[in-house]
Amino acid sequence: MAIFIVLIAGYWKVFEKAGEPGWAAIVPIYNLYVMLKIAGKPAWWLLLMLIPFVNLVIAIMVNLEIAKRFGKSDGFGIGLTFLSFVFYPMLGFGDAVYQGGNGLSNPDILDSDL
């Protein structure tokens, strides 16, 4: 039960850092929608998250993008997927800042400028 509470607290803080309501972390299905929004993925991906085995691939892709948007590495994104109870609290309570868009420290730089 304690692990579950720590995980929810981590999600809550990550959502707030990304400018989304923290309470969305405790609402089933809606929390997946908010995660997709934070990752910059289309809302219809929510349907893909309901398909067994496909949802694992989608979860990895979403968590990799969330890590990128917080300035973290792909390894951190894999950690968000497979060790969520450790990595989401680290992301939420750590010093990571949501950078939005393309995950660069300067959001004014577009992918086309790279």
N, C-alpha and C positions, 0 to 999 in steps of 0.2 A: 504494500500500500504506500509506503514511504517513497519508493521509486516512482510510482505513478504520480504522486504529488509533486515531486521534484521535476518530472518530465512536463507536467502541466504548467508549472511555474516557469520553466524554461521557454516553452512555447508562448506563454503569455507575454514574457519580456521581449522575445523576438518579434512578436506581432506588434507590440507597442513601439519598438525601435523602428519598425518599418512603416509606422504611421497608421497602423490598423488597430481596431479595438482589441484589447487584451482578452476580454471575455469571449471572443470568438474561438479561443483555444479550447473551450469546454463544450462547444456546440458541435455534435457529430455532423459530418458531411460539410457543414459550413466552414469548419476549420480547414478542410482540404481545399475548398474554394479560395479561402484567404491565402493559403500557402501557394496556390497556383498564381494568385494575384501578385504576391510578393516576388515570386520567381519570374514574373512577366510572361507566364504561359497562358494560352487561351482557356477560357472557362469550359469549353467542351472536353478538355482533357480530364475533367472530373468523371466523365463516362468511362474513359479508359482506366481510371483508377478503381473502377468497380469490377473489372474483368480480371479473374485470377491469372497469375503469372505476368500478364501485361502490366499489372499494377506495380510489380517489383521494378520493372524497367522504367516506368514513368516516375516512381518514387526516387530512383537513383538520379534520373535526369533533373527532377525538380530540386532535390537536395543539392546537387552539384551547382545548379544555378543560384540557389539561395546562398550557398557558401561564397560563390563568386560575387554576388551583390553585397556581401558583407566584407569583401576584401580577403577572403580566406582561400586556401588551396583546394584542389580537387580531392586530395586526401582527407581534408576536413569534411568535404561534401559526402564522401563515402562513410565517414564516421557519423555524420548526421543520419545517414540511412540505416546503418547496422548497429550503432551504439547511441541511439537517440537520447537515452536517459543520461548519457554523459555529455554529449556534444551540444545538444540544444540548451541545457543550462549554461554551459561554457560560453555559447554564443550570446545568450540572453543577458547573462550577468557579467560577462566580460566587457572589454573595452571596444569591441567591434562596433563599427558604425555602419548603418545601412546607407549604401552609396547609390541605391536605385539603379536605373538604367542598365548600363553595361558593366557594372562592377569596378569601374575605375575610380581612383581617388578624386578625379576631377570630372564630374558628370557633364561638364560642358564639352568634353572631347567625345566625339562620336566615333563609332567603329570605322566609319569611312575615312577618318582622319589618321588612322593607325597605319 
